[in-house]
Amino acid sequence: MKNEGEASEQPDNTAFTQQQLPAWQPILSAGIVIPGFLIIGLAFLGIGIGLFLTSQTIQVLEMDYTGVEKDSPCFQCTIQSVQNCTCEVTFSLSALFTGPVFFYYGLSNYFQNFRKYGVSKDYYQLTGDTQYFKSPRDVCFPYSHDSKNNPIVPCGAIANSMFNDTFELYQIINGTKKKVPLDGKGISWWTDFNIKYRNPSSVNGSFASAFDGTVKPINWPKAAYELDLTDPNNNGFLNQDFLVWMRRAALPQFRKLYRRITEGDYAGGLPAGNYSLTVHYNYPVLSFDGRKKLVFSNVSWMGGKNDFLGIAYLVVGSLCVVMSVVMLIVYAKFKFSDDDDA
């Protein structure tokens, strides 16, 4: 006979606690599995063909401008003694580069996913909390203070290493350069611009006064409040180029959006012809065997050019179809053998 203590530990006599709820378990027969594999395979093949063909229609133009090779137009800019260097990269288009055209800069052998690099920023600073301007968090070390112990804003390795090459694009028409307008509005993530990052409040009507007592990052040519003096909505921590850079890349070879070509005579794309790209070469990469490149691309309903996605669907679809055929052969062989034996 059970005592009261043992009886109280028993679960309630319900269908749920006694695990007596109605259940359904599929019985996988050849008549279900083989057609299922075949249907899934054909569906994947159709999607894969669509993705792959669409990817082939996307135009991409890449140009390396690191300047490692002596015949590179930017070779002289890799010499350390040369300051404020400018080089010119020329290219030709044989057909219309359909718009809208997206202009990227690319870096390779650059590990933004390194953990210590990734945490090296002060979220409180970047949300406009001036309390942390004078006392940056320890995660920013050694880019929290300069050699004179002045606090750096924005602090950290990510901000300090911000990409600072700039570009100007021209179309050459009858020997004359016509400037192509580059649109830099809205190139960052919406959440970064509207939620994640905030500028500090102006002091006595002056935005720069909010940064009093601080210094710019070591590698920056100018302070955060001077990133765009012509547009207050693109200045400080809300500067589009700054926001794009702060969104770290997952792989060591990546590209980031620099500008869009969507205005004026080039709203429909870049016409066939000769072009000149003026590069204000500032960003050093040779010290870590990195490379720099320029990328022009357009997009489709599936995004940018991505052959891998279509190929992946084609491979999986092909495997499913092959497996369905193999299973059908095996099933037919053993099923008919059993019938003959009977």
Buried (B, 14 or more C-beta within 10 A) or exposed (E): EEEEEEEEEEEEEEEEEEEEEEEEEEEEEBEEBBEEBBEBBBEBBEBBBBBBEBBEEBBBBEBBBBBBEEEBBBBBBBEEEEEEBBBEBEEEBEEEBBBBBBBBBBBBEBBBEEEEBBBBBBBBBBBBEBEBBEEBBEBBEEBBBBEEEEBBBBBBBBBBBBBBBBBBBBBBEEEEBBEBBBBBEEBBBEEBBEEBBBBBEEEEEEBBEBBEEBBBBEBBEEBBBBBBEEEEEBBBBBBBBBBBBBBBBEEBEBBBBBBBBBEEEBEBBBBEEEBBBBBBBBBEBEEEEBBBBBBBBBBBEBEBBBEEBBBBBBEBBBEBBEBBBEBBEEBEEEEEEEEEEE
